[in-house]
Amino acid sequence: MSPFGGATSASVWDRVDPRLFLQDGGRFSRVQAAFRTAYHLPRVGSIAVGTDEPAHLGELVGALAGQVDERTVREYRRLLRDRSGDQSS
C-alpha cells in the first residue's frame, strides 16, 4: 500500500488532516499521521514508500510511535461501508 498516492505534495494533504485518526495527533505532521494511519485503513502489514531524502524516512519511522484512535478508524470504516452501500443502489 502507498499511503500518499504517489506524492506528499499533492493538494489533498492541504485539505485533509489525517491526525484526527491518532490519539495524540498534534504531536505528528500530516504526513506522519497518514503514514501511521495507513496501516489501519485497511489493516495492512507492510507499506511501501520511497524517497531520495534519508530524513524523510526518519520522519516516517518516528510516526510509528503514534497510537491510532481505533474508535475513529471504526467510525471511518462504517462511513465508507455506508457510502459504498448507497452507491450500489
ABEGO torsion letter per residue (X at the ends): XBAAGGBAABAAAAABBAAAABABAAABBAAAAAAAAAAAOBBBABBBBBBABAAAAAAAAAAAABBBBAAAAAAAAAAAAAAAAAAAX
